[in-house]
Amino acid sequence: MVALVTPMREDGSLDEASLRGLVDWHVEQGSDGIVAVGTTGECPTLDEEEHCRVIRLVVEYAAGRIPVIAGTGANSTTEAINLTRRAREAGADACLLVSPYYNKPTQEGLYLHHKAVAEAVDIPQILYNVPGRTACDMLPETVARLAGIDNIVGIKEATGDLSRVPLLRELCGDDFAIYSGDDATGRELLLLGGQGVISVTANVAPALMHRMCAAALAGDRAEAGNLDARLEALHRDLFIESNPIPVKWAMVELGRIPPGIRLPLTWLSEGAREPVRRAMVQAGVL
């Protein structure tokens, strides 16, 4: 699944025509799902109306051809409930809820937060653990408690710690989905029994990323490794500066979006551009 960028013009306004083009392209390229308005979609800099509009537009443009998962997490439980409710009303297939950031809740606070959202809105919900962004690590034992709630169906695990995969599987059971949120270790997570990757790299190389994931899900370690070797530099260099700075620059290079990003994020620095360009060449997209 692609963690979709949000196209913006140079003045920072949303570019809805480019957004439609991206959705169509991902359907054509074989992406298995679109995650709208997550970290890569610059959710912190969109106001609530813009946030919900992007979700509505992606659902409209996808037109049932591909599942749409809406990013609806917030560091306020009330706000997360509201965003999740509005995503459900817009027709999203599921929601992705990042751990509350900045306020650093306890494990009990994390449990009660996600429990409250799940009980308030009847839509499948995927937890999102990315302590490098949130300063808060949702431990496997807390995930296991939440997995007992019917509409909490999986987790996007973005620590890059592969030792968590068998522990999460043991604690949460076979029906609980484990998705990688770390492109560099996504292949290994799939080979360990995960269900997919919510991918930044898939913005730039969706067809190749889809093929790699399909091979890993089929247990074909050699083929998955060969394909992932072509993606390795993208996995690394799309994080040469804070995401989504490099991936938006790469998408402009591909002619898919205009060169817009919102402060406090800035455009990719000159010195970082050549490594990203080389990674794109290695992946065969330039």
Secondary structure, 3 states (H helix, E strand, C coil): CEECCCCECCCCCECHHHHHHHHHHHHHHCCCCEEECCCCCCHHHCCHHHHHHHHHHHHHHHCCCCCEEEECCCCCHHHHHHHHHHHHHHCCCEEEEECCCCCCCCHHHHHHHHHHHHHHCCCCEEEEECHHHHCCCCCHHHHHHHHCCCCEEEEEECCCCCCHHHHHHHHHCCCCEEEECCHHHHHHHHHCCCCEECECHHHCCHHHHHHHHHHHHCCCHHHHHHHHHHHHHHHHHCCCCCCCHHHHHHHHHCCCCCCCCCCCCCCCCHHHHHHHHHHHHHHCCC
